Amino acid sequence: MPGAEPRTFRSMFISDIHLGSKAAKADFLIDFLRHHDADIIYLVGDIVDGWRLRRSWHWPQSHNDVVQKLLRKARKGASITYIAGNHDEFARQFQGVHFGGIVVADRAIHETADGKRLLVIHGDQFDTVVHNQRWLAYLGDYAYDGAMLVNRVITRLRQLFGLSYWSFSSWAKVKVKKAVNFIGSFQTVLTDEARRSHVDGVICGHIHHAAIENFEDVQYINTGDWVESCTAVVEHFDGRMEILTWAHVLPEAPDEPFIPMLIEDRVVEAA
């Protein structure tokens, strides 16, 4: 869409970019940001992957371009809030500090155009493995690296045989019962936190599973990620929330379908 005007929304929520990791789809995100704009932007954690950068330095030009693209949007007047996550927890020591027009926070309250108050938080604060069994969280991170490596190998092989894109990691989330149970538990504790905070809903990231669901009186929204599914959540000017998926327009994943995931007898669509 060369020269096309970007689609503009009232607000945009992006999380789990993992800049500094080889799995980050920075080129996809740059293309998305080129074609989408918003007055208010929330970066909902794990934007920079400090865990991987400590292990080995990986920062190609495309990762720097993502940062520059966001800073440029701030200079043009977008209000940008950086919510720290567990992979970029170093940012939590800078709460309230502005960097090039981007303010750092641990959590925020966003008010939608139709008057709803939504808690914006990464969500790792409610992951007991991250906080109580740190070594297991790091071990899981290595395992995730392995899954993404398998993902890349399978993608290349399928391309050689003329087959469509298929995500091993998404398939694993559907097939592994413990992963499905974890997602369901995560949704429960986040909606409980929204109730404790006396808000109408919660917007989070962390588990790389995009969703918009209603749990009785609370709306649960997860932004997904830019490692597997390439999703963002946007708010229209009437307050309506929507998940946008960008990977399907790119050559590497031309027709990637959503995979239905069964959680507590409800079928939702997993990006």
Residue, then its C-alpha position, 0 to 999 in steps of 0.5 A: m500500500p505505497g503512499a496510502e494514508p495510515r488508518t487512525f484509531r483513538s488508541m492502540f495497544i501493543s505488547d511482547i515485541h521482544l526486541g533483542s531476540k531473534a524471534a522478534k518480527a520487527d519488520f512486520l511491526i514496522d510495516f504495521l506502524r507505517h499503516h496504523d496510527a493512534d492518538i494514544i499508544y500503550l506499549v504493554g510490556d516485554i518491548v525489549d527482551g532484557w533476558r536475551l540481551r544479557r545472554s547474547w547481544h542481538w540488535p539489528q537495524s530493524h529493531n532500532d527502526v522500531v524504536q525510532k518509529l515509536l519515537r517519531k509518533a511521540r514527536k508527532g503528538a501521540s501520547i505513548t505509555y510504556i508499561a514494563g513487563n518481566h523481560d524489560e523489568f529494568a524499566r520499572q525503576f524509571q516509573g514516571v520518567h519521560f524518554g523522548g515523549i514516552v512515559v514509563a509506568d508499571r500500570a495505567i488506567h485507560e478510559t475509552a471513548d464510551g466511558k469504560r475504565l480499563l486497567v492496562i498491565h503487562g500481567d507478569q505480576f500474577d504469574t507465580v512461576v515468574h515471581n516464585q520460581r525464577w529458575l523455572a521461568y528462565l528454563g521455560d524461556y530457553a524452551y520457548d527459544g527451542a520452540m521458535l527455532v523449530n517453528r522457523v525450521i518447519t516454516r522453511l521446509r513448508q515453503l520449500f514444498g509449497l505449503s502454507y504457513w503453520s505455527f508449531s508454537s500455536w499448535a503446541k498451545v492448543k494441544v498441551k493441556k497445561a498450556v490451555n489451563f494456564i491461559g484460563s487461569f491467567q484470564t481468571v486472575l487478571t479479571d479478578e484484579a480488574r474487579r479489585s481495581h474497580v474498573d470495567g476491564v483489563i488489557c494485558g499481554h505476557i502470554h502471547h495469546a490475543a483475545i477479547e472476552n467478557f467474564e461476567d461484568v469484566q472485559y478481558i483483552n490480551t494484545g497477543d505478541w509480535v513473535e508468533s501471531c503479530t497482533a495488536v488491539v485498537e480502540h475505534f473512536d466510538g470505544r469499540m475494541e478490535i484485534l488486528t492481525w498483521a502477519h497475514v498480509l506478509p509473504e511469510a504467512p499469507d493465509e495463516p488461520f486462527i486456531p480455535m482453542l478450547i478453554e473451560d468449555r468455551v471456544v475462543e480464537a487464538a491468534 
